[in-house]
Amino acid sequence: MKKRIAAVVVVSAVVVLAIVGRVGRATTWSSVGPEQAARVFPLPAHAEVPPSPDLVVERFIVITAPPGAIYELLAAVEQWPTWDPAITSARADAHRSLEVGDTFSKEESGTAITARVLEAEPGRLLRWRGLAPGGIVGIHSLRLVALDERRTLVVNREEYSAWFLRLVGGVTDLGIGAQFDRTLGALRVAAESRPATAS
């Protein structure tokens, strides 16, 4: 009986230490391989990023289309619902291709999000700071890297700031990561179906 109690105590202690360790640091769940990640330039020093994100979700895809053509799709917010089934509405306050400082809103998978553009580099990078219900703040980035004359690596990344995400990081990633994959898949279909002359 004493041995059984001792075993339960040890197991409980291990579980507590694991939880404390997870709470004390941000968890990154990433599907980007080292070869692709090495080609992605780091964000500039002035980038507005949470000092210690509670959850980082990252997915990537290779699309047979030039970076410029892909960027045009990403920067045209009000056209997002035409190619991404998860987005039911999207509105850019400036009613134009996104530029730094622009604000926009969207409803994605039933969640309303408002955002402000932090960086907009045609053919290279689009980043915004978004706010979702529950006080969840996210820094979303879509980075484009030309692999050769025909193919582009698209890295879809979000850094979330909300303490409770540290407790459910793995479960949360399953949902957000799967949505990222679906969005990237839809983006590939849209980009590869554009005329070859698009840039």
TASUL-V692833 format. One record per residue. N is the residue number from 1. RES is the residue in one letter. PHI is phi in whole degrees, -180 to 180 (* if undefined). Layout:
n=N res=RES phi=PHI
n=N res=RES phi=PHI
This chain:
n=1 res=M phi=*
n=2 res=K phi=-63
n=3 res=K phi=-65
n=4 res=R phi=-67
n=5 res=I phi=-64
n=6 res=A phi=-63
n=7 res=A phi=-64
n=8 res=V phi=-63
n=9 res=V phi=-63
n=10 res=V phi=-63
n=11 res=V phi=-61
n=12 res=S phi=-61
n=13 res=A phi=-64
n=14 res=V phi=-63
n=15 res=V phi=-62
n=16 res=V phi=-61
n=17 res=L phi=-64
n=18 res=A phi=-64
n=19 res=I phi=-66
n=20 res=V phi=-61
n=21 res=G phi=-63
n=22 res=R phi=-70
n=23 res=V phi=-65
n=24 res=G phi=-80
n=25 res=R phi=-149
n=26 res=A phi=-74
n=27 res=T phi=-111
n=28 res=T phi=-106
n=29 res=W phi=-116
n=30 res=S phi=-132
n=31 res=S phi=-110
n=32 res=V phi=-82
n=33 res=G phi=-74
n=34 res=P phi=-62
n=35 res=E phi=-66
n=36 res=Q phi=-74
n=37 res=A phi=-63
n=38 res=A phi=-65
n=39 res=R phi=-88
n=40 res=V phi=-91
n=41 res=F phi=-70
n=42 res=P phi=-68
n=43 res=L phi=-68
n=44 res=P phi=-62
n=45 res=A phi=-62
n=46 res=H phi=-86
n=47 res=A phi=-57
n=48 res=E phi=-87
n=49 res=V phi=-128
n=50 res=P phi=-54
n=51 res=P phi=-58
n=52 res=S phi=-149
n=53 res=P phi=-59
n=54 res=D phi=-84
n=55 res=L phi=-156
n=56 res=V phi=-123
n=57 res=V phi=-119
n=58 res=E phi=-143
n=59 res=R phi=-139
n=60 res=F phi=-144
n=61 res=I phi=-154
n=62 res=V phi=-106
n=63 res=I phi=-118
n=64 res=T phi=-85
n=65 res=A phi=-169
n=66 res=P phi=-72
n=67 res=P phi=-56
n=68 res=G phi=-62
n=69 res=A phi=-68
n=70 res=I phi=-68
n=71 res=Y phi=-61
n=72 res=E phi=-57
n=73 res=L phi=-66
n=74 res=L phi=-71
n=75 res=A phi=-82
n=76 res=A phi=-93
n=77 res=V phi=-54
n=78 res=E phi=-69
n=79 res=Q phi=-96
n=80 res=W phi=-54
n=81 res=P phi=-63
n=82 res=T phi=-76
n=83 res=W phi=-127
n=84 res=D phi=-111
n=85 res=P phi=-60
n=86 res=A phi=-75
n=87 res=I phi=-98
n=88 res=T phi=-90
n=89 res=S phi=-155
n=90 res=A phi=-155
n=91 res=R phi=-142
n=92 res=A phi=-99
n=93 res=D phi=-61
n=94 res=A phi=-88
n=95 res=H phi=53
n=96 res=R phi=-154
n=97 res=S phi=-62
n=98 res=L phi=-57
n=99 res=E phi=-131
n=100 res=V phi=-57
n=101 res=G phi=94
n=102 res=D phi=-65
n=103 res=T phi=-117
n=104 res=F phi=-153
n=105 res=S phi=-138
n=106 res=K phi=-153
n=107 res=E phi=-118
n=108 res=E phi=-127
n=109 res=S phi=52
n=110 res=G phi=83
n=111 res=T phi=-110
n=112 res=A phi=-88
n=113 res=I phi=-131
n=114 res=T phi=-114
n=115 res=A phi=-150
n=116 res=R phi=-129
n=117 res=V phi=-75
n=118 res=L phi=-99
n=119 res=E phi=-144
n=120 res=A phi=-145
n=121 res=E phi=-115
n=122 res=P phi=-48
n=123 res=G phi=79
n=124 res=R phi=-132
n=125 res=L phi=-155
n=126 res=L phi=-135
n=127 res=R phi=-135
n=128 res=W phi=-146
n=129 res=R phi=-106
n=130 res=G phi=-115
n=131 res=L phi=-126
n=132 res=A phi=-117
n=133 res=P phi=-53
n=134 res=G phi=90
n=135 res=G phi=76
n=136 res=I phi=-79
n=137 res=V phi=-105
n=138 res=G phi=-134
n=139 res=I phi=-104
n=140 res=H phi=-103
n=141 res=S phi=-134
n=142 res=L phi=-126
n=143 res=R phi=-110
n=144 res=L phi=-115
n=145 res=V phi=-130
n=146 res=A phi=-71
n=147 res=L phi=-86
n=148 res=D phi=-162
n=149 res=E phi=-69
n=150 res=R phi=-115
n=151 res=R phi=-118
n=152 res=T phi=-130
n=153 res=L phi=-87
n=154 res=V phi=-114
n=155 res=V phi=-108
n=156 res=N phi=-105
n=157 res=R phi=-137
n=158 res=E phi=-139
n=159 res=E phi=-111
n=160 res=Y phi=-100
n=161 res=S phi=-123
n=162 res=A phi=-170
n=163 res=W phi=-53
n=164 res=F phi=-69
n=165 res=L phi=-68
n=166 res=R phi=-66
n=167 res=L phi=-83
n=168 res=V phi=-127
n=169 res=G phi=-53
n=170 res=G phi=-61
n=171 res=V phi=-66
n=172 res=T phi=-63
n=173 res=D phi=-63
n=174 res=L phi=-58
n=175 res=G phi=-77
n=176 res=I phi=-67
n=177 res=G phi=-61
n=178 res=A phi=-64
n=179 res=Q phi=-67
n=180 res=F phi=-58
n=181 res=D phi=-62
n=182 res=R phi=-66
n=183 res=T phi=-64
n=184 res=L phi=-65
n=185 res=G phi=-64
n=186 res=A phi=-67
n=187 res=L phi=-63
n=188 res=R phi=-63
n=189 res=V phi=-60
n=190 res=A phi=-65
n=191 res=A phi=-70
n=192 res=E phi=-77
n=193 res=S phi=-93
n=194 res=R phi=-75
n=195 res=P phi=-57
n=196 res=A phi=-62
n=197 res=T phi=-81
n=198 res=A phi=-65
n=199 res=S phi=-142
